[in-house]
Amino acid sequence: MEFNERLRYLIDCEEIKIKDLAPKLCLSASTLSNYAQGIREPDYDTLRRIADYFGVSIDYLLGHKTPAEDDERQLLARYRSFTPSQKRLLLDQAELITRYKVKVND
């Protein structure tokens, strides 16, 4: 996947409009749209802001990924959609899995 495809994918997963996201990234909507369409590419500082916003690495944005990163990104996207009490429940369950070294047959 190219940068613009990954950006578009992240925007779609977040269910946010370019015009609403652009100010959060200190960009104009037209500039962000150009990135998402593959017309332009961002500089390093912009890449960092995009990566920070979506909770992904710059490597991921540039196409360098490991298979686990997609799972991690999906988990993060779902986590962000949870209510505070749902987030606490998920973190509590993760703590139990870690503490008791719960094994699951993969």
VODRENVO-985723 format. One record per residue: x, y negated, z of N, C-alpha, C in turn; residue number from 1; residue in three letters. Coordinates in Angstrom, 3 decimals. Layout:
N
      nxx      nyy      nzz     caxx     cayy     cazz      cxx      cyy      czz num residuo
        X        Y        Z        X        Y        Z        X        Y        Z NUM     ALA
...
***
This chain:
106
      nxx      nyy      nzz     caxx     cayy     cazz      cxx      cyy      czz num residuo
    0.836    1.177    0.000    0.000    0.000    0.000    0.885   -1.245    0.000   1     MET
    0.521   -2.212   -0.782    1.232   -3.490   -0.833    0.778   -4.381    0.329   2     GLU
    1.553   -5.448    0.581    1.226   -6.362    1.673   -0.211   -6.856    1.572   3     PHE
   -0.613   -7.325    0.396   -1.953   -7.891    0.265   -3.043   -6.854    0.564   4     ASN
   -2.807   -5.604    0.205   -3.782   -4.550    0.487   -3.867   -4.265    1.989   5     GLU
   -2.728   -4.266    2.651   -2.722   -4.059    4.096   -3.416   -5.224    4.801   6     ARG
   -3.132   -6.439    4.354   -3.770   -7.611    4.944   -5.279   -7.544    4.758   7     LEU
   -5.702   -7.234    3.563   -7.141   -7.129    3.287   -7.775   -6.061    4.168   8     ARG
   -7.084   -4.927    4.313   -7.573   -3.831    5.141   -7.734   -4.271    6.595   9     TYR
   -6.727   -4.958    7.128   -6.790   -5.429    8.509   -7.914   -6.441    8.704  10     LEU
   -8.083   -7.323    7.735   -9.161   -8.315    7.811  -10.515   -7.606    7.810  11     ILE
  -10.657   -6.620    6.935  -11.911   -5.862    6.860  -12.181   -5.095    8.155  12     ASP
  -11.140   -4.482    8.724  -11.305   -3.737    9.984  -11.716   -4.660   11.115  13     CYS
  -11.198   -5.852   11.098  -11.503   -6.827   12.151  -12.888   -7.444   11.937  14     GLU
  -13.435   -7.247   10.728  -14.736   -7.805   10.352  -14.772   -9.312   10.591  15     GLU
  -13.736   -9.967   10.094  -13.631  -11.416   10.217  -13.508  -12.006    8.816  16     ILE
  -14.045  -13.180    8.639  -13.971  -13.850    7.347  -12.664  -14.630    7.252  17     LYS
  -12.141  -14.713    6.042  -10.892  -15.439    5.812  -10.994  -16.864    6.323  18     ILE
  -12.122  -17.501    6.099  -12.277  -18.898    6.534  -12.253  -19.027    8.059  19     LYS
  -12.632  -17.959    8.772  -12.599  -17.980   10.236  -11.224  -17.570   10.778  20     ASP
  -10.541  -16.701   10.052   -9.235  -16.225   10.477   -8.133  -17.244   10.203  21     LEU
   -8.204  -17.924    9.093   -7.132  -18.834    8.672   -6.703  -19.820    9.760  22     ALA
   -7.625  -20.522   10.415   -7.181  -21.462   11.453   -6.475  -20.781   12.628  23     PRO
   -6.846  -19.539   12.915   -6.205  -18.807   14.009   -4.756  -18.480   13.678  24     LYS
   -4.445  -18.450   12.374   -3.093  -18.172   11.916   -2.356  -19.445   11.489  25     LEU
   -2.988  -20.602   11.741   -2.425  -21.904   11.346   -2.214  -21.974    9.838  26     CYS
   -3.207  -21.494    9.095   -3.164  -21.486    7.634   -4.444  -22.093    7.087  27     LEU
   -4.382  -22.524    5.846   -5.616  -22.916    5.170   -6.292  -21.644    4.658  28     SER
   -7.592  -21.715    4.473   -8.332  -20.553    3.963   -7.841  -20.174    2.565  29     ALA
   -7.503  -21.169    1.748   -7.043  -20.863    0.384   -5.687  -20.156    0.407  30     SER
   -4.807  -20.548    1.320   -3.504  -19.881    1.416   -3.687  -18.435    1.852  31     THR
   -4.491  -18.213    2.886   -4.738  -16.848    3.348   -5.409  -16.017    2.263  32     LEU
   -6.322  -16.602    1.546   -6.979  -15.908    0.442   -5.957  -15.517   -0.636  33     SER
   -5.026  -16.405   -0.927   -3.971  -16.093   -1.905   -3.117  -14.924   -1.437  34     ASN
   -2.834  -14.845   -0.129   -2.085  -13.701    0.403   -2.889  -12.420    0.233  35     TYR
   -4.167  -12.470    0.559   -5.025  -11.281    0.488   -5.234  -10.810   -0.944  36     ALA
   -5.142  -11.728   -1.899   -5.308  -11.375   -3.315   -3.986  -11.007   -3.988  37     GLN
   -2.878  -11.193   -3.283   -1.574  -10.865   -3.858   -1.028  -11.946   -4.768  38     GLY
   -1.602  -13.129   -4.718   -1.154  -14.240   -5.552    0.115  -14.856   -4.969  39     ILE
    0.169  -14.938   -3.633    1.328  -15.483   -2.930    1.734  -14.532   -1.829  40     ARG
    2.955  -14.716   -1.325    3.427  -13.928   -0.192    3.862  -14.874    0.914  41     GLU
    3.629  -14.488    2.165    3.943  -15.373    3.291    5.431  -15.411    3.611  42     PRO
    5.835  -16.478    4.298    7.204  -16.553    4.807    7.272  -15.766    6.115  43     ASP
    8.481  -15.704    6.680    8.693  -14.895    7.881    7.825  -15.350    9.050  44     TYR
    7.765  -16.638    9.306    6.969  -17.126   10.447    5.496  -16.763   10.300  45     ASP
    4.998  -16.857    9.086    3.595  -16.499    8.842    3.390  -15.002    9.006  46     THR
    4.334  -14.210    8.520    4.252  -12.757    8.715    4.181  -12.429   10.205  47     LEU
    5.004  -13.106   10.992    5.011  -12.866   12.433    3.659  -13.215   13.058  48     ARG
    3.075  -14.330   12.647    1.765  -14.718   13.202    0.688  -13.701   12.817  49     ARG
    0.728  -13.241   11.579   -0.247  -12.241   11.115   -0.071  -10.940   11.908  50     ILE
    1.168  -10.491   12.052    1.446   -9.257   12.791    0.997   -9.380   14.238  51     ALA
    1.287  -10.507   14.866    0.877  -10.722   16.254   -0.639  -10.723   16.393  52     ASP
   -1.313  -11.371   15.477   -2.775  -11.451   15.557   -3.398  -10.049   15.495  53     TYR
   -2.932   -9.232   14.544   -3.541   -7.919   14.342   -2.930   -6.827   15.224  54     PHE
   -1.861   -7.156   15.948   -1.238   -6.157   16.811   -0.513   -5.074   16.034  55     GLY
    0.088   -5.455   14.913    0.856   -4.516   14.098    2.276   -5.072   13.954  56     VAL
    3.158   -4.266   13.419    4.528   -4.730   13.200    4.649   -5.387   11.826  57     SER
    5.675   -6.188   11.691    5.974   -6.765   10.377    6.317   -5.640    9.411  58     ILE
    7.013   -4.617    9.907    7.313   -3.456    9.059    6.040   -2.848    8.490  59     ASP
    5.028   -2.716    9.335    3.752   -2.168    8.854    3.190   -3.048    7.740  60     TYR
    3.186   -4.368    7.961    2.645   -5.283    6.950    3.389   -5.162    5.625  61     LEU
    4.692   -4.885    5.714    5.510   -4.803    4.504    5.543   -3.402    3.895  62     LEU
    4.816   -2.477    4.509    4.699   -1.153    3.911    5.565   -0.082    4.517  63     GLY
    6.341   -0.408    5.539    7.171    0.578    6.214    6.386    1.090    7.406  64     HIS
    5.956    2.345    7.333    5.129    2.866    8.416    5.436    4.326    8.680  65     LYS
    5.078    4.725    9.855    5.101    6.142   10.195    3.650    6.591   10.256  66     THR
    3.378    7.880   10.116    1.985    8.341   10.155    1.234    7.924   11.412  67     PRO
    1.918    7.825   12.533    1.249    7.475   13.780    0.739    6.043   13.778  68     ALA
    1.335    5.182   13.005    0.928    3.785   13.050   -0.522    3.588   12.644  69     GLU
   -1.010    4.354   11.674   -2.408    4.212   11.286   -3.332    4.586   12.443  70     ASP
   -3.007    5.678   13.140   -3.811    6.076   14.296   -3.763    4.995   15.376  71     ASP
   -2.578    4.461   15.608   -2.430    3.420   16.624   -3.228    2.176   16.248  72     GLU
   -3.199    1.797   14.994   -3.925    0.615   14.538   -5.425    0.829   14.685  73     ARG
   -5.896    2.028   14.338   -7.321    2.318   14.479   -7.739    2.278   15.942  74     GLN
   -6.901    2.829   16.808   -7.203    2.816   18.235   -7.242    1.383   18.753  75     LEU
   -6.285    0.566   18.334   -6.255   -0.828   18.762   -7.483   -1.581   18.252  76     LEU
   -7.864   -1.352   17.013   -9.032   -2.034   16.451  -10.297   -1.664   17.240  77     ALA
  -10.437   -0.390   17.574  -11.602    0.022   18.361  -11.555   -0.567   19.764  78     ARG
  -10.366   -0.529   20.365  -10.198   -1.071   21.717  -10.628   -2.534   21.770  79     TYR
  -10.241   -3.300   20.766  -10.579   -4.724   20.741  -12.085   -4.964   20.647  80     ARG
  -12.817   -3.991   20.129  -14.264   -4.168   19.992  -15.025   -3.797   21.272  81     SER
  -14.340   -3.200   22.239  -14.983   -2.756   23.471  -15.271   -3.918   24.412  82     PHE
  -16.254   -3.692   25.279  -16.532   -4.634   26.370  -15.427   -4.461   27.423  83     THR
  -15.287   -5.415   28.338  -14.271   -5.255   29.388  -14.422   -3.961   30.192  84     PRO
  -15.645   -3.572   30.483  -15.831   -2.337   31.259  -15.463   -1.103   30.423  85     SER
  -15.736   -1.123   29.134  -15.340   -0.008   28.272  -13.811    0.076   28.172  86     GLN
  -13.164   -1.072   28.089  -11.694   -1.087   28.042  -11.116   -0.485   29.322  87     LYS
  -11.675   -0.866   30.465  -11.195   -0.346   31.752  -11.377    1.161   31.810  88     ARG
  -12.526    1.677   31.349  -12.779    3.119   31.340  -11.751    3.834   30.471  89     LEU
  -11.483    3.308   29.299  -10.509    3.929   28.397   -9.114    3.936   29.025  90     LEU
   -8.726    2.828   29.643   -7.414    2.769   30.287   -7.333    3.728   31.469  91     LEU
   -8.419    3.864   32.209   -8.453    4.824   33.321   -8.279    6.250   32.817  92     ASP
   -8.934    6.574   31.705   -8.815    7.916   31.134   -7.389    8.166   30.640  93     GLN
   -6.795    7.165   30.024   -5.416    7.307   29.562   -4.479    7.537   30.738  94     ALA
   -4.723    6.838   31.829   -3.912    7.021   33.042   -4.042    8.449   33.563  95     GLU
   -5.250    8.984   33.578   -5.451   10.362   34.042   -4.749   11.365   33.137  96     LEU
   -4.847   11.170   31.845   -4.183   12.065   30.889   -2.677   12.052   31.127  97     ILE
   -2.132   10.866   31.346   -0.697   10.731   31.585   -0.301   11.332   32.939  98     THR
   -1.042   10.974   33.964   -0.691   11.414   35.320   -0.742   12.943   35.457  99     ARG
   -1.773   13.562   34.893   -1.932   15.003   35.043   -1.411   15.790   33.851 100     TYR
   -0.745   15.085   32.940   -0.103   15.728   31.785   -1.068   16.693   31.084 101     LYS
   -2.268   16.177   30.792   -3.304   16.974   30.146   -2.813   17.394   28.757 102     VAL
   -2.904   18.670   28.487   -2.468   19.205   27.193   -3.718   19.528   26.366 103     LYS
   -3.653   19.203   25.091   -4.730   19.502   24.159   -4.105   20.266   22.998 104     VAL
   -4.735   21.344   22.596   -4.212   22.105   21.445   -4.474   21.327   20.177 105     ASN
   -3.385   20.944   19.513   -3.517   20.176   18.261   -3.664   21.091   17.093 106     ASP
***
